[in-house]
Amino acid sequence: QDPNEDTEWNEILRKFGILPPKEKPKDEIEEMVLRLQKEAEGKEHEVTNFVCLFLVKPYERMNLKELKEAEDDFDEADRKAVEMYRQQRLQEWKCLQRRQKYGELREISGQQYVKEVTNAPEDVWVIIHLYRTSIPMCLLVNEHLSQLARKFPEAKFVKAIVNSCIEDYHDTCLPTILIYKSGEIKGRFIGVAECGGIYLKVEELEWKLAEVGAIETDLEENPKKETINMMTLSKQNTSAHENTNTKSSDVLKPHIT
């Protein structure tokens, strides 16, 4: 017997819970409405995606070559935006080229000095180290400049044997670091003391170059400051110790009458 059949007996059985409630027939119209609603939601999603894709300017996904080829397809408003965007991409490309060009401490000769240093592009900082391999401090500076060249590839780091650039240059003036911008010397560190001393750390040299403006450091304060403070404290302690010893020795001195 069909439990869904509309009979008096089945109704009694359903009333006492012997048969489950009769299944309601699905409304075809309701089903159609639900189906159309889902289809509409899907279409709306597709349209939204299409609109979002359309609103993203096509030129923002193009490189310089593609921009040039598609230039005739844009209207006047787009052409202005494209030109601004082209300049932005061009600057990014120049920065990339510059980073690929520098990024290391290069060796040059005296004959290359004018070309590589004095006549370098006006927007490029040039740091040149004049050195001799026989001077340990020069080797230390070269090591530090190599690290800084990798850290700051937008600046141009070069080194040159001093004899190839300047004749009879005195050893007491080495190491010599010269900082150029637009063909002019913007800073100089001559001799061991000005370069930072024989215990020079790479962070200290970084700070020196940043003070001139050659690089943009992420250091928050002069790393030499801590060393200076320690030296000052050491001197104060030494002075206090000497004063204490003097007082103590005065106490121990016999009184001569």
Number of C-alpha atoms within 10 A of each C-alpha: 5 7 16 15 11 10 11 9 11 20 18 12 15 16 12 10 10 11 14 13 14 13 8 7 6 8 9 9 9 10 11 11 12 12 12 12 12 12 12 12 12 12 12 12 12 12 12 12 12 11 11 11 11 10 9 10 13 13 19 13 9 15 12 14 9 11 20 12 9 12 14 10 10 15 10 10 8 14 16 12 15 20 13 12 17 21 12 12 16 14 12 12 13 12 14 13 12 16 17 12 13 18 20 21 23 14 13 17 15 15 10 14 18 11 11 17 26 17 14 18 14 13 10 17 22 27 25 25 26 23 24 17 11 9 13 13 22 23 15 17 23 21 13 19 23 19 15 22 20 16 15 19 20 23 24 26 26 24 21 19 16 22 14 14 16 11 8 8 12 10 15 11 16 23 26 22 22 18 23 22 21 16 17 14 14 15 17 19 19 16 19 20 13 15 21 19 11 13 10 17 15 19 16 20 20 24 21 22 22 15 14 13 15 23 20 14 17 9 12 7 11 15 16 17 11 11 11 11 11 12 12 12 12 12 12 12 12 12 12 12 12 12 12 12 12 12 12 11 11 11 10 9 9 8 7 4 3
